[in-house]
Amino acid sequence: MVIKKHIPNIITLLNLFSGVIAVLFAANNDLVTAAIFVLLGIFFDFFDGLAARLLNVQSELGLQLDSLADVVTSGVVPGIVMFQLILSSLNHDSFEVSMFEKTESLNWIGFKIHTVQLLPFVGIILTLAAAYRLAKFNLDDRQTSSFIGLPTPAMALFVLSLPVILAFGNNDFIFNLVSNPYFLIVVTLLFSFLMNTEIPLFSLKFKNFSLSNNYIELSFLVISTVLVVFFYIYAIPLIIVLYVLLSIVKNSIKNN
C-alpha cells in the first residue's frame, strides 16, 4: 500500500512535534516538562528508523526529515535548557526566573546599556554543535551501523537530565555541582566537542545476538539497567558517560 511508505515519516513528524512543544516549555522555564517531551521525541526518533527498515521504505526524504526533527528535539531544546540552567545558576535563583527578567548595566562610550547577562548564551553552542553534527551525519556513509561522534539524542538526554536532577534529586553535592555555572559551561563545551569529534561510538542496531560479537553492547545494557535500579534519576548522565567509555574500550580492543 502507498500509505506504508509514509508511516516512518509520520513517526518522524511526531518527533518534531514533541520537540516544538519542548521548545515552548523550555523557553517558559518549565524544564522538567520540556525533558518529558524530549524523551518522547527521542522515543519516536528511535522507532522511525526501525519502522523504515521493517517496512523496507527507507528514503532520502526520510533521512533529511529525521535530521531536521533532531535539530529541534535534540539541538534547539538542549541549547535553551542549558541557557536557562546557566542563567539560574548565575542569579542564584529558582527556575521561576524569566530569561530576560534580570539585567545588568554596561557603560559603553558614555551610553548606559541595559543587557541580559551574556554568559548563559554559551549554552546555545550546544544547538550549533548539534546542527553541525547532523549535517555531517547526512553526508557521512561511515555511520550506517555505528556513529562517529556522540549522537545528538545522547547529548540531549544528558542535558535534559540535569533539571530533572535539580527538581527531584536529594543529594546536596550533586545539586550544588549541577547548579554551578562553571560545571554547566564545561558540560556545554565538552558535549559540543564530543558530538563532532572523530571517535567511533557503537550503536544498538544489533545484526545478530551473538554474545561474542555484541558483548560490549550487551554489557552496556546490563550495566545501564543496574545503574537505573540503584541510582534512579542520577543514572541518566552516568549511562551517557558509560556509553562513551565503553565505546573507547571497544575501539581499543578492536585496534589491538
Long-range contacts (C-beta under 8 A, 24 or more apart in sequence): 4-55, 4-57, 5-55, 5-57, 5-59, 7-51, 7-55, 7-57, 8-48, 8-49, 8-51, 8-52, 8-55, 8-57, 8-58, 8-62, 9-48, 9-61, 9-62, 9-65, 11-44, 11-47, 11-48, 11-51, 12-44, 12-45, 12-48, 12-62, 12-65, 12-66, 12-69, 13-65, 13-69, 14-41, 14-44, 15-41, 15-42, 15-44, 15-45, 15-48, 15-66, 15-69, 15-70, 15-73, 16-41, 16-68, 16-69, 16-72, 16-73, 18-44, 18-73, 19-69, 19-72, 19-73, 19-74, 19-76, 19-77, 20-72, 22-73, 22-77, 23-72, 23-76, 23-77, 23-80, 26-77, 26-80, 26-81, 26-84, 27-80, 27-99, 29-84, 29-95, 29-96, 29-97, 29-98, 29-99, 30-95, 31-81, 31-84, 31-85, 31-95, 31-160, 31-163, 31-164, 31-167, 32-163, 32-164, 32-167, 34-77, 34-80, 34-81, 34-160, 34-163, 35-81, 35-160, 35-161, 35-163, 35-164, 38-73, 38-74, 38-77, 38-78, 38-156, 38-157, 38-160, 39-157, 39-160, 41-69, 41-73, 41-74, 42-73, 42-74, 42-153, 42-156, 42-157, 45-69, 45-70, 45-73, 45-74, 45-153, 63-138, 64-138, 67-134, 67-135, 67-137, 67-138, 70-130, 70-134, 70-152, 70-153, 71-130, 71-131, 71-134, 73-153, 73-156, 74-130, 74-152, 74-153, 74-155, 74-156, 75-126, 75-127, 75-130, 75-131, 75-134, 75-152, 75-156, 76-127, 77-156, 77-160, 78-126, 78-127, 78-130, 78-155, 78-156, 78-159, 78-160, 79-123, 79-124, 79-125, 79-126, 79-127, 79-128, 79-130, 80-123, 80-124, 80-127, 81-123, 81-159, 81-160, 81-162, 81-163, 82-122, 82-123, 82-124, 82-126, 82-159, 82-184, 82-187, 82-188, 83-120, 83-121, 83-123, 83-124, 84-120, 84-123, 84-163, 85-123, 85-162, 85-163, 85-178, 85-184, 86-119, 86-120, 86-122, 86-123, 86-181, 86-184, 86-185, 87-117, 87-120, 88-179, 89-179, 89-180, 89-181, 89-184, 90-117, 90-119, 90-120, 90-181, 95-163, 95-166, 95-167, 119-181, 119-185, 122-185, 122-188, 122-189, 123-184, 123-188, 125-188, 125-189, 125-192, 126-155, 126-159, 126-188, 126-191, 126-192, 128-192, 129-191, 129-192, 129-193, 129-195, 129-196, 130-155, 130-156, 130-195, 132-195, 132-196, 133-195, 133-196, 136-196, 145-203, 145-205, 145-207, 146-200, 146-201, 146-202, 146-203, 147-200, 147-201, 147-202, 147-203, 148-198, 148-199, 148-200, 148-201, 149-194, 149-195, 149-196, 149-197, 149-198, 149-199, 149-201, 150-191, 150-194, 150-195, 150-197, 150-199, 150-201, 150-244, 151-195, 151-201, 152-195, 154-240, 154-243, 155-191, 155-194, 155-195, 155-240, 157-236, 157-239, 157-240, 158-187, 158-191, 158-236, 158-237, 158-240, 159-187, 159-191, 161-233, 161-236, 161-237, 162-187, 162-237, 164-233, 164-236, 165-233, 165-234, 165-237, 168-233, 169-233, 169-234, 171-234, 174-234, 194-244, 199-244, 199-247, 199-248, 199-251, 200-247, 200-251, 201-243, 201-244, 201-247, 202-246, 202-247, 202-250, 216-246, 216-247, 216-249, 216-250, 216-253, 219-246, 220-246
